Amino acid sequence: MSKTKIEWTNVTACRSCGAEIFWAITKTSKRMPIDAVPTRDGNVEILRNGDATPWAIVHAEPAGMFDAWAERAHTSHFATCPEADSWRK
């Protein structure tokens, strides 16, 4: 699995911690910040949506080594940002 950040969407910096993130849309049409570097420990599957904002599918468990979607696994930046609580509504 590549540890290269996703290249087909806009990567930006988190305004709190400076980490590289991108935005995705959940099934409830909410915007979710996503860590730019993929990880098999992630439980968020990212699907390309043409040139539009990518879709995020949140799974109950991490992708692991053998799941079909492991190459598309990322982590919500809410889980890794030290300032996440200050952004929650």
MIVEXKE-747713 format. One record per atom (N, C-alpha, C): residue number from 1; residue in one letter; atom name; x, y, z. Coordinates in steps of 0.2 Angstrom, whole numbers, plus 5000, padded with zeros to 4 digits. Atoms other than C-alpha are relative to their C-alpha. Example, Ala and Ser with C-alpha at 12.3 -4.5 7.8 and 13.67 -1.06 7.14 Angstrom:
// residues 2
+------+------+------+------+------+------+
| resi | resn | name |   px |   py |   pz |
+------+------+------+------+------+------+
|    1 |    A |    N | 5004 | 4994 | 5000 |
|    1 |    A |   CA | 5062 | 4978 | 5039 |
|    1 |    A |    C | 5004 | 5006 | 5000 |
|    2 |    S |    N | 4996 | 4994 | 4999 |
|    2 |    S |   CA | 5068 | 4995 | 5036 |
|    2 |    S |    C | 4996 | 5005 | 5003 |
+------+------+------+------+------+------+
***
This chain:
// residues 89
+------+------+------+------+------+------+
| resi | resn | name |   px |   py |   pz |
+------+------+------+------+------+------+
|    1 |    M |    N | 5004 | 4994 | 5000 |
|    1 |    M |   CA | 5000 | 5000 | 5000 |
|    1 |    M |    C | 5004 | 5006 | 5000 |
|    2 |    S |    N | 4996 | 4994 | 5001 |
|    2 |    S |   CA | 5007 | 5017 | 4995 |
|    2 |    S |    C | 4998 | 5004 | 5006 |
|    3 |    K |    N | 5001 | 4995 | 4995 |
|    3 |    K |   CA | 5009 | 5029 | 5009 |
|    3 |    K |    C | 5000 | 5007 | 4997 |
|    4 |    T |    N | 5001 | 4994 | 5004 |
|    4 |    T |   CA | 5008 | 5043 | 4996 |
|    4 |    T |    C | 4993 | 5003 | 5001 |
|    5 |    K |    N | 5007 | 4997 | 4999 |
|    5 |    K |   CA | 4994 | 5056 | 4999 |
|    5 |    K |    C | 4996 | 4999 | 4994 |
|    6 |    I |    N | 5005 | 5000 | 5006 |
|    6 |    I |   CA | 4979 | 5056 | 4988 |
|    6 |    I |    C | 5002 | 5006 | 4995 |
|    7 |    E |    N | 4998 | 4995 | 5005 |
|    7 |    E |   CA | 4983 | 5066 | 4972 |
|    7 |    E |    C | 4994 | 5003 | 4996 |
|    8 |    W |    N | 5005 | 4998 | 5004 |
|    8 |    W |   CA | 4966 | 5067 | 4964 |
|    8 |    W |    C | 4995 | 5005 | 5003 |
|    9 |    T |    N | 5004 | 4995 | 4997 |
|    9 |    T |   CA | 4958 | 5079 | 4976 |
|    9 |    T |    C | 5004 | 5006 | 5003 |
|   10 |    N |    N | 4996 | 4994 | 4997 |
|   10 |    N |   CA | 4963 | 5096 | 4984 |
|   10 |    N |    C | 5002 | 4998 | 5007 |
|   11 |    V |    N | 4998 | 5001 | 4993 |
|   11 |    V |   CA | 4974 | 5093 | 4999 |
|   11 |    V |    C | 5002 | 5007 | 5003 |
|   12 |    T |    N | 4999 | 4994 | 4997 |
|   12 |    T |   CA | 4975 | 5107 | 5011 |
|   12 |    T |    C | 5003 | 4999 | 5007 |
|   13 |    A |    N | 4998 | 5001 | 4993 |
|   13 |    A |   CA | 4982 | 5110 | 5029 |
|   13 |    A |    C | 4995 | 5001 | 5005 |
|   14 |    C |    N | 5005 | 4999 | 4994 |
|   14 |    C |   CA | 4972 | 5108 | 5045 |
|   14 |    C |    C | 5001 | 5007 | 5003 |
|   15 |    R |    N | 4999 | 4993 | 4997 |
|   15 |    R |   CA | 4969 | 5126 | 5052 |
|   15 |    R |    C | 5003 | 4999 | 5007 |
|   16 |    S |    N | 4998 | 5001 | 4993 |
|   16 |    S |   CA | 4973 | 5119 | 5069 |
|   16 |    S |    C | 5007 | 4997 | 5001 |
|   17 |    C |    N | 4993 | 5004 | 4999 |
|   17 |    C |   CA | 4988 | 5107 | 5068 |
|   17 |    C |    C | 5004 | 5000 | 4994 |
|   18 |    G |    N | 4996 | 4999 | 5006 |
|   18 |    G |   CA | 4994 | 5110 | 5050 |
|   18 |    G |    C | 5001 | 4993 | 4996 |
|   19 |    A |    N | 5000 | 5006 | 5004 |
|   19 |    A |   CA | 4992 | 5092 | 5045 |
|   19 |    A |    C | 4997 | 5000 | 4993 |
|   20 |    E |    N | 5003 | 5000 | 5006 |
|   20 |    E |   CA | 4989 | 5088 | 5027 |
|   20 |    E |    C | 4993 | 4996 | 5000 |
|   21 |    I |    N | 5007 | 5003 | 5000 |
|   21 |    I |   CA | 4970 | 5084 | 5025 |
|   21 |    I |    C | 4997 | 5001 | 4993 |
|   22 |    F |    N | 5004 | 4998 | 5006 |
|   22 |    F |   CA | 4957 | 5084 | 5011 |
|   22 |    F |    C | 4993 | 4999 | 5003 |
|   23 |    W |    N | 5007 | 5000 | 4998 |
|   23 |    W |   CA | 4938 | 5085 | 5013 |
|   23 |    W |    C | 4996 | 4995 | 4996 |
|   24 |    A |    N | 5004 | 5005 | 5003 |
|   24 |    A |   CA | 4925 | 5071 | 5009 |
|   24 |    A |    C | 4993 | 5001 | 5002 |
|   25 |    I |    N | 5007 | 4999 | 4998 |
|   25 |    I |   CA | 4906 | 5070 | 5010 |
|   25 |    I |    C | 4998 | 4993 | 5002 |
|   26 |    T |    N | 5002 | 5006 | 4997 |
|   26 |    T |   CA | 4898 | 5057 | 5021 |
|   26 |    T |    C | 4993 | 4999 | 4997 |
|   27 |    K |    N | 5007 | 5002 | 5003 |
|   27 |    K |   CA | 4881 | 5048 | 5017 |
|   27 |    K |    C | 4995 | 5005 | 5003 |
|   28 |    T |    N | 5005 | 4995 | 4997 |
|   28 |    T |   CA | 4872 | 5061 | 5028 |
|   28 |    T |    C | 5002 | 5007 | 4997 |
|   29 |    S |    N | 4998 | 4993 | 5004 |
|   29 |    S |   CA | 4880 | 5075 | 5016 |
|   29 |    S |    C | 5004 | 5005 | 5005 |
|   30 |    K |    N | 4995 | 4996 | 4996 |
|   30 |    K |   CA | 4892 | 5081 | 5030 |
|   30 |    K |    C | 5007 | 5000 | 4997 |
|   31 |    R |    N | 4993 | 5000 | 5002 |
|   31 |    R |   CA | 4909 | 5087 | 5026 |
|   31 |    R |    C | 5004 | 4997 | 5006 |
|   32 |    M |    N | 4996 | 5003 | 4995 |
|   32 |    M |   CA | 4922 | 5076 | 5035 |
|   32 |    M |    C | 5008 | 5001 | 4998 |
|   33 |    P |    N | 4993 | 4999 | 5001 |
|   33 |    P |   CA | 4941 | 5081 | 5036 |
|   33 |    P |    C | 5003 | 4993 | 5000 |
|   34 |    I |    N | 4997 | 5006 | 5000 |
|   34 |    I |   CA | 4952 | 5066 | 5031 |
|   34 |    I |    C | 5007 | 5001 | 4999 |
|   35 |    D |    N | 4993 | 5000 | 5000 |
|   35 |    D |   CA | 4970 | 5063 | 5034 |
|   35 |    D |    C | 5002 | 4998 | 4993 |
|   36 |    A |    N | 4998 | 5001 | 5007 |
|   36 |    A |   CA | 4979 | 5064 | 5017 |
|   36 |    A |    C | 5003 | 4993 | 4998 |
|   37 |    V |    N | 4996 | 5006 | 5001 |
|   37 |    V |   CA | 4990 | 5049 | 5019 |
|   37 |    V |    C | 4996 | 4994 | 5002 |
|   38 |    P |    N | 5004 | 5006 | 4999 |
|   38 |    P |   CA | 4981 | 5032 | 5017 |
|   38 |    P |    C | 5003 | 4995 | 5005 |
|   39 |    T |    N | 4998 | 5004 | 4995 |
|   39 |    T |   CA | 4982 | 5019 | 5031 |
|   39 |    T |    C | 4996 | 4994 | 5000 |
|   40 |    R |    N | 5004 | 5006 | 4999 |
|   40 |    R |   CA | 4976 | 5001 | 5033 |
|   40 |    R |    C | 4997 | 5000 | 5007 |
|   41 |    D |    N | 5003 | 4999 | 4993 |
|   41 |    D |   CA | 4972 | 5006 | 5051 |
|   41 |    D |    C | 4994 | 5004 | 5000 |
|   42 |    G |    N | 5005 | 4995 | 5001 |
|   42 |    G |   CA | 4959 | 5018 | 5044 |
|   42 |    G |    C | 4993 | 4996 | 4999 |
|   43 |    N |    N | 5007 | 5003 | 5001 |
|   43 |    N |   CA | 4940 | 5014 | 5044 |
|   43 |    N |    C | 4996 | 5005 | 4996 |
|   44 |    V |    N | 5004 | 4996 | 5005 |
|   44 |    V |   CA | 4935 | 5027 | 5031 |
|   44 |    V |    C | 5003 | 4999 | 4993 |
|   45 |    E |    N | 4999 | 5002 | 5007 |
|   45 |    E |   CA | 4934 | 5021 | 5013 |
|   45 |    E |    C | 4999 | 5007 | 4996 |
|   46 |    I |    N | 5000 | 4994 | 5005 |
|   46 |    I |   CA | 4937 | 5035 | 5000 |
|   46 |    I |    C | 4998 | 4998 | 4993 |
|   47 |    L |    N | 5002 | 5002 | 5006 |
|   47 |    L |   CA | 4928 | 5034 | 4984 |
|   47 |    L |    C | 5000 | 5006 | 4995 |
|   48 |    R |    N | 4999 | 4995 | 5005 |
|   48 |    R |   CA | 4932 | 5045 | 4969 |
|   48 |    R |    C | 4993 | 5002 | 4997 |
|   49 |    N |    N | 5006 | 4997 | 5003 |
|   49 |    N |   CA | 4917 | 5056 | 4963 |
|   49 |    N |    C | 5001 | 5005 | 4994 |
|   50 |    G |    N | 4998 | 4996 | 5006 |
|   50 |    G |   CA | 4923 | 5062 | 4946 |
|   50 |    G |    C | 5005 | 5006 | 5003 |
|   51 |    D |    N | 4996 | 4995 | 4998 |
|   51 |    D |   CA | 4930 | 5079 | 4949 |
|   51 |    D |    C | 4997 | 5004 | 5006 |
|   52 |    A |    N | 5003 | 4997 | 4994 |
|   52 |    A |   CA | 4919 | 5083 | 4964 |
|   52 |    A |    C | 5003 | 4998 | 5006 |
|   53 |    T |    N | 4998 | 5002 | 4994 |
|   53 |    T |   CA | 4922 | 5081 | 4982 |
|   53 |    T |    C | 4999 | 4993 | 5001 |
|   54 |    P |    N | 5000 | 5007 | 4999 |
|   54 |    P |   CA | 4926 | 5063 | 4986 |
|   54 |    P |    C | 4995 | 4998 | 5005 |
|   55 |    W |    N | 5004 | 5003 | 4995 |
|   55 |    W |   CA | 4914 | 5052 | 4996 |
|   55 |    W |    C | 5003 | 4996 | 5005 |
|   56 |    A |    N | 4997 | 5003 | 4994 |
|   56 |    A |   CA | 4918 | 5045 | 5013 |
|   56 |    A |    C | 4995 | 4995 | 5002 |
|   57 |    I |    N | 5004 | 5005 | 4998 |
|   57 |    I |   CA | 4911 | 5028 | 5018 |
|   57 |    I |    C | 5003 | 4998 | 5007 |
|   58 |    V |    N | 4997 | 5002 | 4993 |
|   58 |    V |   CA | 4914 | 5025 | 5037 |
|   58 |    V |    C | 4998 | 4993 | 5002 |
|   59 |    H |    N | 5001 | 5007 | 4998 |
|   59 |    H |   CA | 4916 | 5007 | 5042 |
|   59 |    H |    C | 5000 | 4999 | 5007 |
|   60 |    A |    N | 4999 | 5001 | 4993 |
|   60 |    A |   CA | 4914 | 5000 | 5059 |
|   60 |    A |    C | 5007 | 4997 | 5002 |
|   61 |    E |    N | 4993 | 5003 | 4999 |
|   61 |    E |   CA | 4931 | 4991 | 5058 |
|   61 |    E |    C | 5005 | 5003 | 4995 |
|   62 |    P |    N | 4995 | 4998 | 5004 |
|   62 |    P |   CA | 4948 | 4996 | 5051 |
|   62 |    P |    C | 5000 | 4995 | 4994 |
|   63 |    A |    N | 5000 | 5004 | 5006 |
|   63 |    A |   CA | 4952 | 4990 | 5033 |
|   63 |    A |    C | 5004 | 4993 | 5001 |
|   64 |    G |    N | 4995 | 5006 | 4999 |
|   64 |    G |   CA | 4966 | 4978 | 5039 |
|   64 |    G |    C | 5004 | 4998 | 4993 |
|   65 |    M |    N | 4995 | 5002 | 5005 |
|   65 |    M |   CA | 4978 | 4969 | 5027 |
|   65 |    M |    C | 4996 | 4997 | 4993 |
|   66 |    F |    N | 5002 | 5004 | 5005 |
|   66 |    F |   CA | 4966 | 4959 | 5016 |
|   66 |    F |    C | 4993 | 5003 | 4997 |
|   67 |    D |    N | 5006 | 4998 | 5003 |
|   67 |    D |   CA | 4950 | 4969 | 5014 |
|   67 |    D |    C | 5000 | 5003 | 4993 |
|   68 |    A |    N | 5000 | 4997 | 5007 |
|   68 |    A |   CA | 4945 | 4974 | 4996 |
|   68 |    A |    C | 5001 | 5007 | 5000 |
|   69 |    W |    N | 4999 | 4993 | 5000 |
|   69 |    W |   CA | 4945 | 4992 | 5001 |
|   69 |    W |    C | 5006 | 5003 | 5003 |
|   70 |    A |    N | 4994 | 4998 | 4996 |
|   70 |    A |   CA | 4962 | 4993 | 5010 |
|   70 |    A |    C | 5004 | 5005 | 4997 |
|   71 |    E |    N | 4996 | 4995 | 5004 |
|   71 |    E |   CA | 4970 | 5003 | 4996 |
|   71 |    E |    C | 4997 | 5007 | 5001 |
|   72 |    R |    N | 5003 | 4993 | 4999 |
|   72 |    R |   CA | 4957 | 5017 | 4999 |
|   72 |    R |    C | 4998 | 5002 | 5007 |
|   73 |    A |    N | 5001 | 4998 | 4993 |
|   73 |    A |   CA | 4957 | 5017 | 5018 |
|   73 |    A |    C | 5004 | 5006 | 5002 |
|   74 |    H |    N | 4997 | 4994 | 4997 |
|   74 |    H |   CA | 4960 | 5033 | 5027 |
|   74 |    H |    C | 4997 | 5001 | 5007 |
|   75 |    T |    N | 5003 | 4999 | 4994 |
|   75 |    T |   CA | 4957 | 5040 | 5044 |
|   75 |    T |    C | 4997 | 5007 | 5000 |
|   76 |    S |    N | 5003 | 4994 | 4999 |
|   76 |    S |   CA | 4945 | 5054 | 5049 |
|   76 |    S |    C | 5005 | 5005 | 5004 |
|   77 |    H |    N | 4995 | 4996 | 4997 |
|   77 |    H |   CA | 4956 | 5069 | 5054 |
|   77 |    H |    C | 4997 | 5002 | 5007 |
|   78 |    F |    N | 5003 | 4999 | 4993 |
|   78 |    F |   CA | 4944 | 5071 | 5069 |
|   78 |    F |    C | 5003 | 4995 | 5005 |
|   79 |    A |    N | 4997 | 5005 | 4996 |
|   79 |    A |   CA | 4952 | 5055 | 5076 |
|   79 |    A |    C | 5008 | 5001 | 5001 |
|   80 |    T |    N | 4993 | 4999 | 4999 |
|   80 |    T |   CA | 4970 | 5062 | 5074 |
|   80 |    T |    C | 5002 | 5007 | 5002 |
|   81 |    C |    N | 4998 | 4993 | 4999 |
|   81 |    C |   CA | 4970 | 5081 | 5076 |
|   81 |    C |    C | 4999 | 5001 | 5008 |
|   82 |    P |    N | 5000 | 4999 | 4993 |
|   82 |    P |   CA | 4975 | 5086 | 5094 |
|   82 |    P |    C | 4994 | 5006 | 5002 |
|   83 |    E |    N | 5005 | 4995 | 4999 |
|   83 |    E |   CA | 4962 | 5101 | 5092 |
|   83 |    E |    C | 4993 | 4998 | 4998 |
|   84 |    A |    N | 5007 | 5002 | 5002 |
|   84 |    A |   CA | 4947 | 5091 | 5086 |
|   84 |    A |    C | 4994 | 5002 | 5004 |
|   85 |    D |    N | 5006 | 4998 | 4996 |
|   85 |    D |   CA | 4936 | 5094 | 5100 |
|   85 |    D |    C | 4998 | 5008 | 4999 |
|   86 |    S |    N | 5002 | 4993 | 5001 |
|   86 |    S |   CA | 4937 | 5113 | 5097 |
|   86 |    S |    C | 4996 | 5001 | 4993 |
|   87 |    W |    N | 5004 | 4999 | 5006 |
|   87 |    W |   CA | 4929 | 5110 | 5080 |
|   87 |    W |    C | 4993 | 4996 | 5000 |
|   88 |    R |    N | 5006 | 5004 | 5000 |
|   88 |    R |   CA | 4915 | 5098 | 5085 |
|   88 |    R |    C | 4994 | 5005 | 5001 |
|   89 |    K |    N | 5006 | 4996 | 4999 |
|   89 |    K |   CA | 4897 | 5106 | 5084 |
|   89 |    K |    C | 4996 | 4996 | 5005 |
+------+------+------+------+------+------+
***
